[in-house]
Amino acid sequence: MAETTTTTEEQTNQQERDPECNSLHQPLLKRNRTLSSSPLALVGTKVSYIESLDYEINENDLFKHDWRTRSQAQVLQYVFLKWLLAFLVGLLTGVIATLINLAVENIAGYKLLAVTHYIDRKRYMMGFFLMTGVNFVLTLMSTLLVVFFAPTAAGPGIPEIKAYLNGVDTPNMYGASTMFVKIIGSIGAVAAGLDLGKEGPLVHIGACIASLLAQGGPDNHRIRWKWIRYFNNDRDRRDIITCGASSGVCAAFRSPVGGVLFALEEVATWWRSALLWRTFFSTAVVVVVLRAFMEYCKSGECGLFGEGGLIMFDVSGVSVNYHLVDLIPVTVIGIIGGVLGSLYNYVLHKVLRLYNLINEKGKLAKILLSLSVSLFTSACLYGLPFLASCTPCDPSAPLDTECPSTGRMGNFKKFNCPKGHYNDLATLLLTTNDDAVRNIFSTNTPSEYRVFSLFIFFILYCILGLFTFGIAVPSGLFLPIILMGSAYGRLLGMAMGPYTTIDQGLFAVLGAASLMAGSMRMTVSLCVIFLELTNNLLLLPITMLVLLISKSVGDCFNPSIYEIILELKGLPFLEAHPEPWMRNITVGELADVKPPMVTLSGIEKVGRIVEVLRNTTHNAFAVVDNTMVPMVGQMSEVHGLVLRAHLLLVLKKKWFLQERRRTEEWEVREKFTWVDVAERWGTIEEVAVTKEEMEMYVDLHPLTNTTPYTVVETMSVAKALVQFRQVGLRHMLVLPKYHGPSVPPVVGILTRQDLRAHNILSAFPHLEKSYASKKGR
């Protein structure tokens, strides 16, 4: 019996050591399997301590007084500043997006021109060394910036933004250093020809701009103007970061309505009509800025930028005619997109686990991994076109079509072919990713690409898309998925050529849309983005059909790619729909398995407050008053919740009383302002309290939130989770169903971690079976 127990323990320990033994829903970081865990999480590539945000309005006496005394002019000023910040977010995001596109197109353009110069002179090895060397240096620059200066700038940043808007504080995610590294790093990574896009980083950059504007600059150099302090709270910062995220999507695709819908459908947890208007205003400003720069650059003042840099494939002039029989290939594209999208998510999940093991070995391992991917990418992009045979140019092509083309752009790259011939695979590979999208989406070119070349292109970008995402550079998922999807879409269009009237370029568009829906599980926002990009309303019905089919098929296999990344990073994201088994357990049962709750009196000794702050990490404490009731005896009532930050504020301001008494309203306003209450006041280690002060008292009533959200202990966890998420809470007070002298006034306080399925199952193992059976379906 002892041997059996030992063997079982060894197997359990082995499974805990081996990350590949963990299920999909086990995070990358090991954590304490208790209900009240405070986990670490990966933010970018940096391990950070995660806390929740205070989206709830703290209705204490100071807030109520400030709200009563605000004049109409102050209210209008507050509203005006919100719109001004929305305007500035759109303006700066548009300018920075233009500069990124300008830099990428010029760096990559001059690189490709130099490589083409050597190829035209049959100096193929020199061209290879030049291309590989430049890509190596650009990747090294991006990686060094991320590894040494801003680890949170790695990756797209969208999962972290999604978690932040859900109520999870992601440290150092929106700082000035992160933003600058994101800008420079994305320029280097995209110009290096890596299979990644700048769309995800642009969303993160927009969020960084919004956060910095809202808080008045970086943490160490913040502007302390009074009007900036209006937004010194998590609630308003959440709204402005939502504007920044939608502006980033608009800047990436020049799609204002698509940007708003992306924020609504994918990243935002909390939404209202006023926020809808402000996000739409921000994206409108972005698109005006982009249009102005594009008009200016048409004059040739922007170097090689020209018409490049923005993924625009205008097919408004293409006749879109489809019949009932065309629904068959459209349905097939949707099914393929759903299957391949879920397969891509599954394999990428395994690759990210592998990369996590490599990245744990240190900074050198991260650098070597990025450089290895860069060398492999350069070798494939330069070497594979030699496998394709040359194709003669079509003599019936329009006169304005250059064939073969010898510049950095064009649909018919000459590469190593003789005069009058072109290399179709070089057209797709030996160019920037944006130009590759334009080329493969090109319409009225039914015989431009061969099946062999498209197949090689599809396989290559499947491999590069899996192994490039996850290295220590700013990267986006949109463009790799678009390139993969467009390849199999065009292949299916070639196969269906004799039986359909839909252009092959439009099949490529539908293929890209299907794979994005199959992987990211977005529908409405993607539909509008592709509609605004293609500028052809006739594509709307079949695009909608493809997206719906792809998402439905993908949902049968696994979650979306962003949900997978959230789980892997350990970010405590609360889903919109609770698990069915959560209706079988109450919040009172959850509170019972937590450690004993710490409460404070309405008038508390300083020593007691210091002791509580030093010995706990809780961010809120229930304030309980004891009163004598005639004929009943001593009764306890809950006055509300006091935040840890407000206790630290009291200690730093040394607002102490010599005797136990309630303070007057004027005493509170004389010592504190609403600005003080909105600040975060460091840690208890930064506070110095003398021995004499320890015996003094503090009146906590003026700083206590007297209207916290409460639930009865008999409420189901499922219902509590919905309320917690929709209201955007950090703390939920659980009260007893019955009251009496011997009944504690508070059963417990639930936080985000307590309502997560993973943590609940660790405390209630008997629910594991139903949880596993649901995940297995």
N, C-alpha and C positions, 0 to 999 in steps of 0.2 A: 504493500500500500504506500509506503514512504517513497519507494522507487518510482511509482506511478505519479505521485505528486511532484517529485523532483523533475521528472521528464516533462510534465505539463508546464511547470514553471519555466523550464529551459526553452520550451517551444514558444511560450508567451514572450519571454525576453527576446528571443531571436526575432519574432515578428515585430517587436517594438524597435529593434535595432535596424531592421531592414525596411527602408522606406518603400520599396516596391511591394511589400506585403500589405501596406496600408490600402484601404479602399479609396475610391475617388474622393470621398467626402472627408478624408483625414487630411488636415493641413500639413504643410511642409515642416512646420515647427512643432517640436514636442511641447506638450502643455500638461499642466496639472489637471487630472480628470476629476474635478470637483465642480459643483454647480456654480459656486461663486468665484470662478477663475477669472483672473485678469491677464489675458494672454498677451504674448508678443505677436507681432505680425510683420510681414515683409512689406515695406513701403518703397517701391522701386526695387532696389537690391539691398536696401538697408533694413536691418532688424530694429524695430521700434516698439516702444511701449504704447499700447493703444488704450485710449479712453473715449468716452462718449462726449457728445456736444450738448450744450444747454439750449435747445430750441424752445423750451417752455418759457412763457412770460413769468418772471418772478414778481408776483404781486405782493411785495412787502410795503411797509409804510412809506418808505422813500419813493418807491415807484408811484404809489397812489398820489402822493403829494405832488410829484413832478407832473403827473398826467393832469391833475386838476388845475395846476397853475400855468400850463402851456397856453400861450396866446394863439390866436388864429394865424398871426404872422409866422410864429414858430412852426406850426403845423404845415403851413404852405411851404416854408423853407425846407422842411424835412422832405416833403413830397418832391419839390423841385430838385433837391440834391440827389434823390434817387434817380430821377430821369437824367440828370447831368452825369452821374456815374455810369449809367447805361450807355449814354452817348460816348463818353470817353473810352469805355471798354470796347465798343464797336470800332471807334476810330483807331485806337492803338493796335487792336488785333488785326485790323485790315492793313495798317502800315507794316507791321512786323511780318505778316503773311506775305505781303508783296516783296519785302526785302529778302525773306527766305527763298521765295521762288526765283527772285533775281539772282541771288548768289548761287543757288543750285544750278540754274540753267547756264550761267556763265562758267562756273568751275567745270561742270560736266561737259559743257559744250566745247570749251577750248581743249579739254583732255581728249575728247573724241575726234576733234579736228586734227590734233597732233598724231593720234593713233592712225587715223585714216591717211594722213600724209605718208607715213611709213608703209602702210599696206599698199597704197598706189604705186610705190616704188619697189614692191616685192620684198621689203625688209620686214618680214613677218616677226622675227624674233625681237627686233627692236620695238616694234609696236606692242608686242606682248609684255616686254619688260617695262615699257613706259606705262602702259595701262595698269599693270599689276602694282608697279611702284607707287603711282599716284593714289590708287585705291588703298594701298597698304598704309600710306602716310595719313590719308584722310580718316581711315578707320582708327588708326592709332591715336590721332588727335581726339576724336570723339570719345574713345574708350578712356583715355587718360583723364579727360575732363570729368566724365561720369564717375570713375572709380575714386579719384582723389578729391574732387571738389563737391560733387552733388550726386551721391548714389541714388537719391530719390528721383533723379531725372531719367533713369533707365526705363525702357518700355514705353508703352503708349500713355500711361497715366489715367486712362479712362476708368479702369476698375477702382482706383483710389478715389477718383472724383465721385463715382457712383456710391462708394462707401461713405464719403464725406456728406453727400447730400442725403444719405440714409441716416446720418447721425453719428458717424464714426470719425473721431479726430485723427487725421493722418499727419503726424508731425513732420515738419520741414518740407511739406509737399508743395507749398505755395510761396516759398521764399524767393528773394531776388536772385540768389546764387543758382537755385534750381531753374528759374526761368531763363537766365542767361546761358547756362549749360545746355538747357533744352534747345534753345535757339541755335547756338553754334554747333552742338552735337548733332542735331537733325540735319543741318546743312552738310556737315562732313559725311554723315552716314549715307544720306541719299545721294550726294554727289559721288560717293565711292562706288555706286552701282549695287549696293546691297539690296536684297529683296525685302525692302520695307518702304513704307510711305511716310509722308510728313503729316498725314491727316490726324492720326492719334496725338502726336506731339503738339499740333496746332490747337487741339481741344484743351490740352494741359496748359499750353501757353496762355490761351484766353482765360482760363481759370486763374492762373497766376497773376495776370494783369488785373483781373477783377479783385482778387484778394488784396493785392498790394494797394490798389486805389482805395478800397474800403477801409483799410486800417491805417492809411496815411504813410505807407512805405514799409521798408524792412523793419524787423523787430528792433534792431540796434539803432536805427536812425528814423524813427517814426515822427511824423509831423503831429504836433499836439494842438492843432487848431481845434476850436470848440465845435465847429460844424462837422469836422471829420469824426469827432467822438460820437456823433449821432449813430454811427454804424459800428461802434465798438461792441458788437454783440454777435453771437453765433447766428441768431435768427436773420438779421439783415445781411450778414456775410454769406449765408446760404443762398439768398435770393440773387445777390450780385454775382456769385460764382456760377449760378445757373445761367445767367446772362453771358458770362464768359465762355462757358462750355458750348452754348448754342452758337456764339460768334465764331468759335474755333471751327466748328463743322461748316458753317457758312463760308468761312475763309478758305477751307480746304476744297470745297466743291462748288463754290459760288452759288450756293443754294440757300437763300434766306428762309423760306418756309420749311425746307428740309432740316435746317439747323434748329428751328424752334421745335419741330416735331421730334427730332432726335433727342433733345433735352427732355421733352415730355414723355416719350416712349421708353427711352433707354436709361438715362442717368438720374432723372429727378424722382424722388419719392414723394415729395409734397408739392402741390401745385394749386394755383388759384388764378382768377382772371386777370388781376392786376399784374402778376408776374408774366402772364402770357403777352400782354401788351408791351412790357419793357423788354422782354427777350426779342420780340419781333422788331422793336425799334432798334435794338443793338445790331441785329443781323441786317436790317435795312441800311444802317450806317456802314457796315462792313462791305456790303455789295456796291455801294456808291464809291467807296474808297478804291476797291478793286477795279471797278470800271474806269475810274479816273486815271489810275496808273496804267491800265492796259491801253487806253487811248493815247496817253503820253508816250508809251513805249513803242507804239506803232511808227513813230517818227524815226526810230533807230537810235534813240538816245540811251537805250538800256543795254547796249552790247548785244549779246546773243539771246536776250530774253524774247524779244519779238512777240509771237503769239504763243510761246511755250509757257510752261510753268504752272498752268492751271488745267486740270483735267476737263476739257470741254470737247465734246464730240457732237457737234450740231448736225442732226439728221433731219432737220425740219424740211429739207427739200427732197427727201426720199419718200417715194410713194409706198405707203404701208397698206397693202391689201391682203386680207386673210379671210379664209373661208372655214367652214365647219371642220374640214379635214385637217386644217392647220392646227387645231386644238390638240391633235395627237402628239406631234413633236413638242408642242409647248408643254403638255402634261409630262412627257418624258424628261424634258429639261428640268422641270420642277422636282420630279422624283430623284433624278440623278443629283441635283443640287442638295436635296435633303440628305441623301445617303452619304455623298462625299463630304458634305459639311459636318455631319456627325462623326464620320471617320476621321476627318481632319482634327476635330476637337479631341477625339480620343487619343490619337497619336501625339498631338501637341502636348497633351497632358503628361504623357510618358516622357517626352523630350524635356519638358520643363522640370520634371523631377530629376532627370539625369543632370541637367544643367545646374540645379540647386546643389547637387553633390559636388560638382566641379567648382562652383563658386564658393562653397564653404572652405575650400583649400586656401583662399586668400586672394589678394589683389592681383598677384602675378598670374594666377590661374584664369581670372576673368579677362585679363589682357590677352593672354595666349589664346584663349577660346575665341575672342573676337577676331584676332588676326588670322587664326586658322580658317574661320568662316570666310573672311575677306579673300584670302589666297584661293580657296576653293571656288568661290564665286567668280573671281577674275579669270581663273583658268577655264571655267565652263563657258562664260560669256564670250571669251575670245576664241576658244578652241573648237567648240561645237559647230559653229557655222562652216568649218572646213568639211564637216560630214555631209552637208547639203550640196546637192548638185545645182549648177547654174541654170537659170530659166531665161529664155529669150524674151525680150521686151515685146509687148503687144503693139504691133504697128497701128492698130486702129484706136489706140488710146488717145484721149484728148490732147490737144497741142500744149496745154499748160501743165501736163504731167511730165515730170522729169524722170526719164528712165534710160540708163541707170542714174541714180543720184549719188553724188560723191561727197556731199556735205554731211553734217551731223544729223540732219533731219531728212525726211522723205520716205516714201513707201517702197522704193526700189533701190536698196543699197547694192552698190557694185561689188564691194569687198574684194574677193580674189577672182572675180569673173572677167571674161574678156569683154571687149566693147560690144554694146548692144545686149548684154545679159545682166542679170541681177541675182543676188543671193537672198532668198526669202527668209531664211533663218537669221541671217545677219541683220535683216530689217527689223526683226523683233528683239534680238539680243544685243547688238552693238549700238545701243542707243539708251537714252534715259528711260526710266520706268513710265513717265508721263507720255513720252513719244511712243513707247511700245503700246500703251493703251490706245492712243489715236490710230496707230497703224493697224492693230488687230480689229478695231472697231470700224475701220474704213469701209464705206459702202460702195456699191457698184464695182467691186473688185472680186468677181466670183472665181477667177483663175489665178489670183496673185499668189496664194499660199498652197503648198502641197501638204498632203496628209502626213507624210513623214516628218516634215518640219514642224507642223503644229503638234504632233505627238511628242516629239523631242522637247518642244517648248513647254508643253503641259507637264511632262514628267520632271523636267528640270525645276520648274517653279514650284511644283509640289514638294520636291526635296528642299529647295532653298527656303520656301515658306515655312517649313517645319524647323529647320536648323538655324535660321537667322533670327527668328523671334526668340527672345530670351537672353541674347548676349547683352553685354553692358554698354548699350548705346540707346539713344532715343529711337523708338521704332513704332510704327503703326501697322495695324492688321488690314486696313481697308484695301490698300493697293495690291499686296500679294494675293489676296482673295479675288480681287477683280481680275488680275492677270490669269490666275488658274481657271476661274470660271469662264472667262472669255475664250480660252483655248478650247475647252470641250464644247462650249456653245457653238463655236465656229466649225468644229469637227462635225457636230451633229447637223449643222446647216449644210455642210458639203454632202453629207450622206443623204439628206432629204432634198437636195437640190432639184431633182426631176419632179418631185411630188408636191412642192410648195412654192408659193410666190413671195415668201418672206426673204428679204436680203440676208446674206451670210453675216454681214456686219451687225444686223439687228439680232440674229441668233447669238452672236457674241455678247451683245448687251444683255440679252435674256439669260445667258449662261452665267455672266458675272452677277446679275441680280439673284439668281437662284442659289449660287454658292454662298453669297453673303447672307441670305435669309436662312440657309441651311446651317450656317456656322454661328451667326450672331443672333438669329431668331428675331430680327426686326422686320416689320412689314410696312406700316404706314409711312414712317420716315424714309425708308429706303425707296418706296414707290415714288414719293414726291421728289427725293434727290435725283433719281434717274429720270424722272419726268422733266425736271428743271435743267438737267444736263443735256438731255437729248433734244429738248425743245420741240418735241413732237407729241401732241396730245393723243394721236391715234394709237400710240404704243400703250396707253394706260390700261385698257382692259386685259390684254395678254400679260402685261407686267404684273398686274394685281393677281392674276391667276397663278403665275409662276411663283410669286412670293408666298401666297397662301399655301400652295402645295408643298413647297420646300420647307417652310416652317413646320407644317403639320407632320411631315415625314421625319424631320430632324428631332422634333420633340418626342418621337417614339423611342429614341435611342439614348440621348443624354442631354444635359442642360446646355445653355448657350456658352460660348467661349468665355465671355466675361464672367459668368457665374462660376465657371470652372476655375478661372484665375483668382477670383475672390476667395474661393475655398482653399486653393493652394497657398495663397498668401496669408491665410488665417485671419482675414478681416471679418469681423462679426456682423455681417450684413443680414438684416432681417427681411425675409421674403414676404411678399404680399399675401400669400395664402398659407395658413398654418397647416401642419400635418393633421390628418384625420384623427390620429390617436391622441392629439392634444385636447380633445373634448372629453377624454376619459380621466383627466387629472385636473385638480383645482389649484388655484394660486396659493391657497392655504397650505396645501401639501408641499408645494415648492418652497414656501417660506419656512416650513418646519425642518427641511434638510439643510438650510443655510446655517452658518454660525450665528450665535446669539446676537441680536440687534443691539446697537449702541444708541442710547437716547441721551438727550440733554434737557436740563430744566430751563424754564423760561428765563429765570435769573440764576446764572450758573457761576461757580467759582472759576477764576482764571486758571488755577492749577488743574482743575478737572478738564478744561478745554485743551490745555497744552498736553495733558496726558493722552487724551483721546486722539489728538492730531498726530502725536508721535507714534502711537501704537496701532493705528489703523490707516488704511489707504482709502477709506470711504470718501465719497465726494459730497454726501449730504447726510444729515442727521435729523431724526425726528425730534421736535421740541415738544415736551410733555409738561403740562401744568397740573399740579396737585391742588385740589380745592376741597374744603370741608362743606359737605351738604348736610343740613339738619335732618335728623331721623334716619340718615343713610350712612354717614361717615365720610371718610376720605375717598374722593373720586379723582380719577386721572382723565384728563382730556388732552387730545392732540391739538396743539396750537398751529402746527405746520411743519415745514422743512426749512432748515438753514443750511446753506451751502458751505463747503470747506473754504472756498475763496473768501467768503464773508467773515468767517471766523478768523482767518489770517489777517483780513483787513482790520478787524477789531484789535488784534494783538499788535499789529504794526503801528496803528494810530494810538495805541494805549488808551482806549476808551474804557477806563475802569472806574468802578464805583467803590467807595469806602464801605458802604453798607448795602444790604440786600434790599433793593427797592426798584420800582418801575420808573423809568425816565420819562420826562416830558417831551412833547413833540419838538419844541424849539431846541432842546439839547441835542437831539439827533441831527436836525438840519444844520446846526452850528458846526458839527464835527464832520458830517459826511454829505456828499452830493451824489446825484444819480450817476455821475461820471465815475466816481470812486467805486460804486457798486458794480459797474460794468467791467472794471479792470480785473485781470488775473494777478494774484498777489504772491506768486512764487511758492516756496515750500516752508515748512515749519522750521527747518534748519536755519533759515535766514532770519528768524525772529529771536530776539534776545529779551527774556523776561526775568526780572530780579526775584529774589526769594520773597521780598515784601509784597511784590505785585501778585505773586501766586495766591495770596490770601484774599485778594480783592474779588469783586464781583463784576459780571457783565450782564446787562439786560439784552437778551437776544430777541425780544419781541419785535422791535422796529425792523430788524433785518430778516425776519422769518417770513417765508412765503406762506401766507395764511390760506391759500387756495390751491394746494397741490392736488393732482389727479389721484383719486382714491378708488379702490375696488373692494368689494366684499370678498372675504376669504372663500366663499363658495363658488365664485366665478370660475369658469373653465379657463384653462391656459390659452386655448384657441381664441376665445373672445378677448382676453386680456392682451394677447399679442397683436390682434387687429387694432385695438385702441392704442396701444403703445406706439405702433408704427405710424398710424395715420395722424396722430396728434404730434408726433415727434418728441417723445418723452425721453428723459434720462433716468428718472426715478418714478416708480409707481408704488404708492403707499397701500398696503393691504390692511384692511380694518376687520375686526371681528364681527361676526353676524349678531352676536348677543353682547350686551354691555352690562357690567355690574362691578361692584367693589373688588371682586377677586379676579376679574377678567382684565388682562393687559389691554391698554388702549390701542396698541398697534401690534399686529401679527408679524409684520416684516416689511421690508422694502425690496422690490424687485427691480433689477436693472436689465440692460440689454443682454448681458451674458446669461442671466438666469432664464431667459426666454428662448435661447437657441436650442434647437433640437439635439445637437451633439452633447451639450452640457446636461440637458434634462435626462438623456439616455444614460449618461454616466452615473447619475444618481438613482435612476429607476430602470434597472436592467431588464425587468420583465416586459418593458415596452419595445425592446430591441427586435423581437420577432415581427411585430406588426410594421415596424419601421423598415426592416430589411425586406419584407415581402413587398412593400410599396415600391421601394427602390428597384426591386428586381423585375417589376412589371414594365 
